[in-house]
């Protein structure tokens, strides 16, 4: 079977911009445990975008394709309904240590 006739690998959705290869292997089900992920990478059984992967800590981004033997999975980003910056929304009402020392104790 040629690569042209290969189906698109299933998309595994992540909520962050990047994910480590080890975490993605577990999330996608390509590895059952972190130890198994480490072993698969060390044995050369894992490819990233068609190239052998050398590190379980390698950062993956949207669109990357990870394969273990003949099983593959593609990194996909979670779509946000709001389109805003989640970090700004989360930190909007945080009180810093400087605020605390200045007597601003928040809400």
C-alpha positions in Angstrom: 0.0 0.0 0.0 1.4 3.4 -1.0 1.4 6.5 1.2 -1.0 8.1 -1.2 -3.7 5.5 -0.4 -3.2 5.7 3.3 -6.2 7.0 5.2 -5.9 10.2 7.3 -4.9 9.2 10.8 -7.5 9.8 13.5 -7.3 13.3 15.1 -6.5 13.3 18.9 -7.6 16.7 20.3 -5.4 18.6 22.8 -6.4 21.7 24.6 -2.9 23.3 24.7 -0.7 24.6 22.0 1.8 21.8 22.4 2.1 18.4 24.0 5.0 16.1 24.7 5.4 13.0 22.6 5.2 10.8 25.7 1.9 12.4 26.8 0.5 12.2 23.3 1.4 8.5 23.0 -0.6 7.8 26.2 -3.5 10.1 25.3 -3.9 8.6 21.8 -3.7 5.0 23.1 -0.6 4.3 21.1 1.1 3.5 24.5 -0.7 2.3 27.6 1.8 3.8 30.1 4.6 6.4 30.3 7.1 3.5 30.7 5.7 1.9 27.6 6.1 5.2 25.7 9.7 5.5 26.9 10.4 2.0 25.7 8.8 2.4 22.3 10.8 5.6 21.7 14.0 3.9 22.9 13.4 0.9 20.6 12.9 3.2 17.6 9.3 2.1 17.1 7.9 5.7 17.1 8.0 8.1 14.1 7.0 11.7 14.1 5.9 13.0 10.7 7.6 10.0 9.0 11.0 10.5 10.8 12.3 8.4 13.8 11.6 10.2 17.0 14.5 10.5 19.5 12.9 11.9 22.6 9.8 11.3 24.6 9.9 15.0 25.6 9.8 16.2 22.1 7.0 18.9 21.7 4.2 18.2 19.2 2.1 20.8 17.5 -1.2 20.7 15.6 -1.0 18.6 12.4 1.9 16.4 13.6 1.5 12.7 12.9 2.8 10.1 15.3 3.0 6.4 14.4 3.9 3.3 16.3 4.5 0.5 13.9 1.4 0.7 11.6 -0.9 2.7 14.0 -0.9 6.4 13.7 -2.6 9.5 15.3 -2.7 13.1 14.4 -2.4 16.1 16.8 -5.5 18.4 16.6 -6.2 21.6 18.6 -9.4 22.0 20.5 -11.6 24.7 19.0 -12.5 27.6 21.3 -16.1 28.9 21.0 -15.3 32.3 22.5 -12.2 33.1 20.4 -10.8 35.2 23.3 -7.5 34.7 25.2 -8.2 32.1 27.9 -5.2 33.2 29.9 -6.4 36.8 30.1 -9.8 35.6 31.2 -8.4 33.3 33.9 -5.9 35.9 35.3 -8.3 38.9 35.2 -9.2 38.7 38.8 -6.1 37.3 40.3 -4.5 39.1 43.2 -0.7 39.3 43.1 1.6 39.4 46.1 2.3 43.0 45.3 -1.4 43.8 45.5 -1.6 41.9 48.8 1.2 43.9 50.3 -0.4 47.2 49.1 -3.6 46.3 50.8 -5.6 45.3 47.6 -7.0 42.0 48.7 -9.2 41.3 45.7 -12.9 40.9 45.6 
